[in-house]
Structure formats: structure tokens, C-alpha cells
Amino acid sequence: MPNRNLHEIMGHIGRNPELRYTGSQKPVCTFSVATNNDFKRNGEWVKNSPEWHNIVVWGELGELVSREFKKGDAIMVRGRHRTRLYESKGQKKQISEIIATEIYRPVYVKKTADLAAYMPEEAPIQEFPDDSLPDADIPF
């Protein structure tokens, strides 16, 4: 059976992304994302406590995130989950992180009237006689 470690979350950034560089000058960006699973029951919203996710983004993508995102922004993160051990002040600690490989900025449209602004105009339908279909570009 194949194994796969892929996590995808969508939420809001909890603290401004922090960009640092390793000793070999490799960029690494860290931040946190809050998610929740609120739902409606009998027409009323049931609020759940947020779940916090630690995010690590390496390389050029990390530099981009540090420039383009800030606390409170909506974000979607895809990557692999990692749990690692480290030592702080003589105590062993454990941290859970998502090592991001893809970052997206979700687009929200609140009203259906606003949706028309995001929809392309309908392209005219091009009709061909049955014997002149343009099949020269078909790759099979």
C-alpha cells in the first residue's frame, strides 16, 4: 500500500511571516495559521476553538510569502507534516509543523451579484460545417 504525507489547510495567518536565513544563506519563512470547523445546527452557528498550525516555507517561496502575506490574511497551504524534537533551556521539546510546498491566496466572493465581475464574458460559439471541422491540431 502506498504511503502519502500530504496536508492541506485553509485559514488565516496568526502572526506576520518571519523570514530568516540559515548559515548557508538559505531563506526560511515561518508563521502560524488558524483554522476552525464552525458549522450550522438548526440555523445557528456552532463555534469551535481554532486549531493552530506551524508552517515552514523554504527558499524563494518563503521569501515570496514574507513579502506578500501578513497577519490576518487568508491563506491555503499544502505540504507535508513533520514532527521534530529540539532542546530549549535544557528541556527536550517536540513541535509539529507543515513544511509547505504550495501556497495559495483564496479568493472569496460574498454576493452573487459580485460574481459577475469575476466571470468572463461568454465567447461566441464558432460553427463549422460537418465536413470542415478543424481537426489538424488534435494530438491523437
Secondary structure, DSSP 8 states (H G I E B T S, - for coil): ------EEEEEEESS--EEEE-TT--EEEEEEEEE---EEETTEEE----EEEEEEEEHHHHHHHHHH--TT-EEEEEEEEEEEEEEETTEEEEEEEEEEEEEE------SHHHHGGGS----------GGG---TT---
